[in-house]
Amino acid sequence: MLDRYLAARLEIDREAFLADYRALAALNATRILFIFARQIVHFGRPRYEVFMPRVWGALRRDLAAPGLEGLRAWYDRHVPEQARR
């Protein structure tokens, strides 16, 4: 779908769009992880833990994108690997 959209919108700079797209994907995954963590810790709903590995996997893929080295470094500094489950 993304390729189809970009093919129809030739005036869009593909690389700039994809960089923004990847950054927004990382932001969204981070937001979802926060919501799940809050559900688990604050509201005592441990059933949300089963969803976290999938979202962490998506975030890892997002952070591997070019241009997100700074954000990836932030995660490396502030979120221990054992917490990324």
PETA-V346186 format. One record per helix or strand of 3 or more residues. SS is the DSSP state (hx for helix, st for strand). FROM is the first residue (numbers start at 1). TO is the last residue. If there is no record, write none. Layout:
BEGIN
SS FROM TO
SS FROM TO
END
This chain:
BEGIN
hx 2 8
hx 14 41
hx 46 63
hx 69 78
hx 81 83
END
